Amino acid sequence: MRVNRRHFFGILYDCVLFEWASQAKDDGRFTLSLHDLADTFSFVVDFYKHRRKLMDIPCDQFISRNQLDTVPGLVDYIEALDRGVYEIFPGTVELREEALSFVSSSSFKSSSFKSSSFKSSSFKQDRPKPSRPEARARNNGKNKDGLGLLGIPSHAWNSDAYGVHGFHDHHTHHYHHHPGSDTEADDEYSIVIPGLSKTDIQTFLWEYAYLPEDYQDDIATLIRYLRQDEWMMAGSKGSIVAFDWGLEGVQKFSREYNQKKIHKVQLREQEELKRTSEATQRQQDEWNRQQEAIKEKELLRRTRKTDEFIWNMHKTLSISKGTTTSIKKFIENLEVEISEYFNYCFVSLTALGSFSAELYTHQSDLDLTLTGNIKDITFPALEEAVKHFHYEETHVMTGHCRTPLQCISFLDTASGITCHLTLNDPISIHRSKLIHTYSQIEPRFGPVLVALKRLAVQRHLIFPSVRADRHEPVPLGSYALTLMLITFLQTENPSILPKLQQNPSEDDRPLKDTIVQGVDCSFDHDWKYYQGLGSKNTKSAAELLMEFCRFFGYVFDYESKEVNARIGAFRWRADRTHKKFMPIEMTRASSSSSSHQGSGGGYNPGTVATPSGSRRNSAASAIESDVVFQVMDPFMVNLNVTASCQGEAVHAVRLCFQDAYEALQEGDMNHVFS
């Protein structure tokens, strides 16, 4: 193991100061002769020479090479330190010369023996106690730029990591000296070590605990035998432990003791996090219980009225079988035209989105993708092909469709349909099939989704086709709203929709692997198998719509959670710190308690209409400016389909759902859907 012995020696030096600080007198300090300190490190050199194989970091050669077992070497070392200490000793040590004397061996200069005093200031003011993570970061980052933690140049005196002997003349008054050349002046040098308060002691021990573990058993051993054989005193006291390798050590300096110490702190932090999580859950449960206080009779009347309205709206907006046939015919003709334009190449034009999922309405756009033998078809060429057949309002759009791919938007004047055509987007075909499967399983899915799209258009969360040419960003989009509803119904209790992308529990029904462009698009296509799954949940379409708006208006934690239809959950995001959720007060009680658990971008917030005539007496709590609403794609697991919904836009989304929920509570259909 290659270690930095300069750092190890500095920590050992601070531990020696800590031991002697315990001997402070009534005046709050202790004076230690540098001769005695040199004897301490001479003992360390001798100890390593005789027990090298039992120790982790032998530093005897380092001490001898840098003359740290001599008074002149220690004077040079201590003068190079900013406060007379290396790193973790919580105080300032004063280097003192009692009297000047002539030194015959004369590489010394009298100027070097002037009384040296370091800046005296309290440790609390000059050196605030770092947090434990800061201490770890500071220790791990040592010597990367050639400086010690106190800014001492690494060339000031030599580490055996460089293999150079002796000192550099980094001060004009430094001298060269070698073991055996101590003079009569040695005893006249001393250091004044301040006594430590209880806070200082705890500061030192905590910082020591986060030092490299490889140091600690060696230091524990050295302090033990220094106390017993050199100092003849108990130092800072503390229990003695026997190591497996036959030596003893001071327990509080040992590796095992400090590992357990840090582990206990971590356990306390985990317990506190657990208590906070439990408190959050209790708050959510209490809020849900408060919603049960609504008068059931009035709620039932309003709910029935809303439910009838939703089903009638779905029936009115849904296209007829004749219109469906006409659209299919239009797609077939367009496919023939494109194939003819490109010399009858084998291409396939496939419908995506609401039409493919059988959720198409009179207000929907028609999303298409061209696949097949398209390797020689470029996007500009495809745009020219569309223009060639005289489709109107043809222009290129980016990011308006369900994928970040470019698409060509054009209008078929004969049918009045606005189309969005992408090139080679097979993954979106499977997205549409997944949504279609969910819509076939549950009959309430279609009406609730149509109602959600209608209220979202009314509040500018998504844009209708008549605004598709304005190139304005949208905070949600139809696809994101669909995924939000799927996840919401998956997490209902009892659940209304299954998790089609999870392997069925039955061994005879494994998922068939479907890999498209390197993406796993597997899911259970057998929608008939799941029919009747939601029959145990007797909530009406109106109740589901109302609870969806309440959940995303008041409950969902936009800061810390994501919507994930692939796993069927509103789960914690890995990139956010879990925050304590404080439910937003409402002026009116909820109609029913929700089974859903959880609390709570490049976008112009002015695009989203803040609800006018809001029914709230108090504003919702502010959302941090860096919050990004995350609705994750069910196949491309790292794709957030609402990446542009950030900051104020997230706040506007929450306000819109709050406003819709309160209007639904009052049965005000005009305010919700007009």
N, C-alpha and C positions, 0 to 999 in steps of 0.2 A: 504494500500500500504506500503510495507516495503522499506524504503529508507536508503541510506547511509548519515546520518546526518553529519558525518565528512567531506564528500565531499561538501555537501550543505553549511556548515559553511565556508569552505575554499573559495568557490566561493563568498559568501557574504563578507568575509574579503577582497578579491581582489576588489570587487565592492566598498567597503568603501574606500580603498586606491585610487581607480580611482576617486572617488568624491573629496577627499582631494587633489589629484594631480592637480586638476583644480585651486587650490589656491596657486600654486607655485609662489614664489616671483621673483624679478629681477635676483637673482642668480640661477634660474632654479630649485628650490627645495622648499619643504615645510616641516617644523618641527612640528610634531604632538606629544603632550604629551601622554604617555601611560595612564595617568589618564583619559584624555579625550576619548581615545579609549576604555578604560574599561567602561566609562559611556555610550558610544555608544552601547555596547553589553548588558549593564544593561537595557538600554531602550528597546532593542530587546526582552530581557527576559520578561519585564513588558508588552510589546506590545502583545506578544503571550499569556500571561496569561489572558488578558482581551478580546482577539479576536481569541481565539483558533479555534472556529468553522468556522471562515471565512477564515482561512488560509489552505494551502495544506500541508506544512511541518513544523509543530511546532518543534522548536529546543531549547526552553527555558531550558528544563531539561538537554539537552546535554551541553549547555553553562555553566549552573550552576554546573553540575557534574564535568566538566573539568576546572572549575574556570576561564573561559575565559572572565568573567566580572570583573576580578581583574587584577591589574598590575603584581603581581607575575605569575599568570596564563598566561598572555599574553607574558611575558618575556620568559617563558618556551616554549610556542607555537612558537613564532617567531624564537627563537634560533634553533628550530628543522627544520626550513625551509631552504632550500638550498640558496635561494637568499632573504630571508625575505618576500617572496610572495608565494602564494599557487600554482597557476597554470596559470592563464591567464593575470595577470598584467604584462605589457611589460617593466619591469625595475627591478632594484635592490634596495631594501629598507635597510637602515642602522639603526641598533639598537644602541642607544647612551646613555651613562650615563654621566651626566654633572660633578658629583663629588661623591667621595666615602663618605659614611656616616655610622655610627654605627646603627645597628638595634637591638633593645632590644628583640624583639620576637624571635629571634634566631635559629628558624629553617632555616633562611637565612645564607648563607656563603658569605663572602665578595668576594670570588673568583668568585661567580656567577654574580656579578655586574660589572665585568670588561667590558670596552668598547668593544662591539661586532660589528665588521664590516664585512659585507659580500663582497664577491668577486665583485669588481666593474669592469664591462665591459659593453660595449654597448649592448643593447638588440639585435641589428642587427647582432652582431658577435656571441654572445653566444646562442641566441635563435631565429633562423630564423623563419620567419612567416610560419606556416604550411599551406598546402592547406586545403580547406574546408573538403574534404574527410578524410584527415589525422586527422583534429581536431575531426571529428565525431568518427573515429576509436579510437582515444586516449581517448575520454570521455566514450565511450561504454565499453572500456576494463579496467576501473579503478578498483583497489583493488582486481583483480583476484588472485594475488600472495601475498597479504598481504603488498604490497608496494603502496605508493601514486605515482603520476606521477613524482615527483621529487626524488623518491627513498627513501622516509622516511618510516621507519618501522612502520607498523600499530600499534605496541604495544607501540610506543613512548608516545602517550597520548590517552585516551580512547574514542572510539565511542560508542554511545548508542546501536549500533548494537551488542555489546558484553555484555552489562549490567554490567560493572564493574566500580566501583566508584574510583575517585582519580587518581593520577599519578603513573607511574612506574619510578623508578630511572634509566632512560636510560642514564643520564650523571652523572658523579660523583659529579657535583656541583648543581644538581637540588634539589629543596626543595619542601616540602609539605606546602600548604597554603590553607586557606579556606576563603570564603567571610567574610568580616567584619574585617579582620586582616591587612588591608592596613596600611602602615607605612608612616613616614615622607619622606622616600626615594622614594615613589611612583612618586612624581612630578618631580624627578630628572631623570626619564627615558623617553626617547622620541624616535621616529623613524623619520628618514629623508626620505621623499618621493620625488622622482625625478619628475620634470615636464614632461609632455608628448608632443611629437611633433604630428602633424596632422597624420603622418603615424602610430605612436604608438597608437593614439586614434582609428583609423580605425582597427588596428590589434586587439585591445582589443574587440571592438564591434563585429567584425566578429567571433572571437572565442567564445564570449559570446552567439552569436546567435545560435551556434551549440551545446550548452550545453543542458542537459535534459530539456524539455519544462515544466515539473512539477515544476522546480525551479523558473521560470522566473516571474510569477505573484506575488509570495511571495517576491522576491527580489525587484521588481518594487514597491510594496506597502511599504516595509520597508524603502527603500531609500527615498520615498516620505515623510513619516512621520518623519524620521530622519532629513531631511532638514528643515521641518516645525517646529517640536517641540523640537528637541534636538540640532541640529547644528545652527539653525537660519541663514542659508545661502542657496544659490541656487545651490551649488555644481557644477556639470558639466552642469547644466541647462537642457533645453529640455522641451517639452510639457508634461502636466499632463492630464491623462485620468481618467474617472470615471468607475469603474467596476460595473457589475450587482449586486454584493453582498454587495454594499453599501460603499466600500472603494475606495480610489484613488491610482494611481500609476504613476511612471515616465514612459512615453510612450515607450522610447527607450529600457527599460528593460523588457517590457511586452511580454507575449507569442504571442499575436496576431500580434504585430508589427514585431517581428522577423520571424514569419512564413511567413508574406507577403514579408519581405525582402529577404528571401531565395527563395521564389517562383518567385520573379522578376528576380533573377539571373538565375534560371532554365529556365525561358521563354527566356531570352537572349541567353542562350546556345542552346536552341531548334531552335531559329531563325537563329543562325549561322550555325547549322547543316543543316537547310532547305536551306539556301543560298548556302552552299557548294554542297548539292545534286543537286540544280538547275544548278549550274555552271558546275557540272559534266555532266548533261544531255545536256547542251548547247555545251560543248566540243564534246560530242558524235555525236550530230546532225551536227555540223560543219564538223567533220571528214567524216560523211556519205555524206554530200553534195559535199565534195571534190572528192569523188569516182565517182560522176556523170559526172566528166569532161573527162572521158575516151572516146576516139573516138569510136563511136558506130559501125561504119562500120567494122573496124578491129576486134573489139570484137565479132561481129556477125559471122565473118568468122571462127575465132578460136573456138568459142563456138559450132558451127555446127560440126566442125571437131572432137572436144572432145566428143560431144554427140553421134555421130556415133560410135566412138571408144568404149564408155562405153556400149552401147546397144549390139554391136558385142561381146565384152568381156563377157558380161552376158550370151549371147546366147551360146558362145563357152564353158564356164566353167560349165554351168548348166548341170546336168545329164539328161539323156533321161528317158522316161517312162519305158523302159526296165530295166535300171539300178535301178530305183526306185523300181520296182517289185522285182528285185533280192535282194536288201537290205532288203525289207520287209520279203522276204522268209528267208534270213539269220537270221533276228531277231526272226522269228517264230521257226526256228530250234534250235537256241541258247536257247530260252525259254524252249523248250522241253527237251534239254539236261540238263539244270539246274534243271528242275522239276524232271527228271529221277534220277539225282544224289542225290537229297534230298527226295527220296522215293515218287515221284509223288505228292508232295505237290502242292497246288493251288497257283501258283505264276504268276505274270504278268511282262513281260519285255517290257518296253515302251521307245520309242525313244524320245530324248530331243533335244533341240538346233536347229541347222539349218535344220536338216532333218525333224523334226517335224513341223518346220515353213515353209517348202517347199522352203528353201533358200539354200539347200545343193548343193555343187559344187564338182568337182573332187578333189579339194585340202582340203576338209573338213574332220574332224574327225567325228566319229559317237559316240554321247553321249547317254548312256542308263542308266536306273535305274530299279532296281528289287523291285516290290511291291507285295502286296497280303499276303498270309499266310507265313510270313517270321520271325515270332517271335522266332523260334528256329535256324534261319540261322545267323551265325556270319560272320563278315567280313573275318577273316582268312579262315573259311570254304568255303566261296564263292570264295576266291582266289584259294584254292585247287581244287574247282570244275572246274574253268577255265583252270587250268593247266592239269586237268585230261583229258580234251578233246583236248589236244595237240595244244592249241593256243600258238603261239610263242611270244617271247619278253614280257612275262607277268611280270609285276612288279607293285608295289604299288606307287601311287602318292598322294600328298597332296597339295591342293590349285591350281592345274593346271586347274581343271574343273571350271564350272561356280559357284560352291558353295565351301565353305571351307571344305566340307566333303572329306574323303579319297575316292579315286577311284582306280579301277584296270585297268591298261592300258595293252592292248594286241593286237596282230596283227592277222587278219584272212588272211592267205596266199592265200587262194583261190580267194578272192575278192580284196586283197591288202588294205583292210580297217583297219585303226587304231581305236580301240574302247576304250572308257572310261566308265567303269561300276561302278555305285554307288549303294548303298543299301538303299532302302526306302527314296527316295527323291521326294515325291509327289508334293511339292511346285514347283520344277523345271518343272514338267509336266505342271502346270498352267502358269508358265513363258513362256514356249514354245508356249502354246496355245494363250497367249496374243500377242506375237510377230507374230505368224501366222495370227491372226486376223488383225493386222495392215498391214501386207504384202498383204493381200487379198483386203484391202480397196483401196490402192494406187499402181498403176502399176509401178510408178517411184521408189518406195521404194526398190525393189529387186536390180535393176541395180546400184543404188547409193550405197547400202550397199556392194555389191560385189566389186565395185570400191574402196570404202573406205578400205575394208579388204585387197585388193591387195596392195594399197599404204602403208597401215599400216604394212603389212608383209615385204615389201621392206625396210621399215625404222625401223624394229624390235620393233614396238609398240605392235604387237602381233606376235606369232610364228606359223609357219606352222607345220603340223603333223610330218614332217621329223625331227623336233627339239624337239618333245614332250618328248623324253626320256632324255633330258639333265638337267632337273630339274632347269632350270633357271627362275628367277622371270620375270614377264612381267609387264610393266607399265600400260597397259590398259586391253587387253584381248578382245576377240570377243564379249562377252556378253555386256561389258561396252560400246564398240563402237556402238553396236546396240541401246542401251538405249540413247546414245548421239544423234544418228540420229533421233530416235523417238521424243525426246524432241525438237530437232531443227525443225523438220517438224510441230510439234504442235504449235510452236511459230512463224512460218512463217506468213506473212500478205499478202493475206488471208491465213488462216491455211490450211495445206494439210492433216494433220491427226487429228482426234478427240481425246478427252481425255476420253478413254473408261472406266476409273475407277471412273469418276465423274457421279453422277446421271443425267440421261437425263432430259431435261427440260419438256418433255411431261409426264403428269401424268399417262398415260396408258402404259409407258415403264420403270417401276422402275427396278433397278438392282436386280437380284436374289442373295441373300446372299450365299456365298460359303466360309466356314470356314475349313481350312486344317491345322491340327496340331496347332490349336489355332491362325492361321494367316488368316486375311481377304484376300481372293483371288478373290473377286468379281470383275467382269468387264462385259461390254456389249459384248456378243459373236455374236451379229447379225451384221456381217460385211456388209451384203448386204444393210442394212439400210443407211450406210454411203458412199456407192459407189457414186462417183461423187462429194464428198465434196471438193476435191482439184482442181476441174475443173476451179474455178475462179482464181486460181494461175497458170499462164501460163508459169512459168519458166521451162526450160528443165532440164533433169537429169544432164547435164553438168553444168548448172548454179547453181543448188542446191549443187552439189559437190564442186564447186568453192567457193560458199558462206559459206558452212560448214567449209572448211579449213581456209578461211579468219576469220570467227567468232572465231574459237578455236585457231587461230594463233595470232590474233591481238586484239580481242574485249573482249572475255570472261575473267572475273576477277577470276582467279584461287585462289587468296588469300581469297576472301570474299564470293564467290557464290558456289552453288552446282547445279548439273544437276539432275532434279527430274521429271521423266517421269510420275509418279503417278498423279501429279497435272499439268503436262505440262508446266513447267516454269523453268527458271534459277533464283533461288531465293537466297536472302541473307541468309547466314548461321548465326545461333544464336551464335556460338562460336567465331566469328571473329568481330573485330572492322571494321566498314565501312571505307574504305580508298579512298581518292580522286584518281580517275583513270586518268592516263596520257597516252593517246594513243601512241603507238610506231610508230615512223616515218617509212614510207616505201619509198623505192627508186622508186617505180613505183605506179602510181595511181590505184585505184581499178576499176574493170570493171563495177560495179553497186553498188548502195547503199543497205545496208542490213536493213531488217525490225526488226532484233533482237536488243534488248536493253540490256546493261549490260557491265561491264568491268571486267575486271577480278575481299619415305616412306619405314625401313627394305629393302632397295633396293640399288643395286650397279649401280650407274649412268653409269658406263662403258658399261652396257648391251645395252643401247639405242644408236643407231648410230646417231651421230650428222651429219646433212646433209653435204655431201661433195660437193664442187663446189657451195657453197651457193650463191644465187643471191643478197644477201643483202650487202650493203656497211657499215652498222653499226649493232652492236650486239644488241639483244633484251635486255630489262631491266632485271636485275637480280631478281630472286624470292627468298623470304626469305627461309631459310633452314628448317623452321618448317611448311611450307605450305604442306597441304595434299589435293590432287585432290579428290573431292567428287562427285561420281556418285552413286546416291541412288537407292537401289532396289525398284521396284514398289510395292512389297507386304510386305516385311520385312522392315518397314519404317526406322529403325535405322541402316540398313546394308549398309555400303559403299563398293561397289564392287571393288573400286580402292584404297583400304586402303594402299596398298604397294607403291603407286605412290606418292612419297614425295620429297620435296626439289629439288635437281638437276634433278631428273627424271621428275618433272613437267616442269621445264625449257626446258628439252629435248623434251617433248611432244609438247610444244608451238613452238619450233624451227622447228620441223618436219612438223607441219601443215603450218607454214609460208613458208617453202621451197616448199611444195607441191602446195600451193596457187600460188606462183610466177611462178612456172613451168607451172601450168594450165593457168595462164594469158598469157604466151607466147606460149601456145599450144604445149609444149614439152612433148609429151606422153611417150617417152622413159625414160626421167628423172623421171617422176611420177610413172610409173608402171613397169619398167623393173626390 
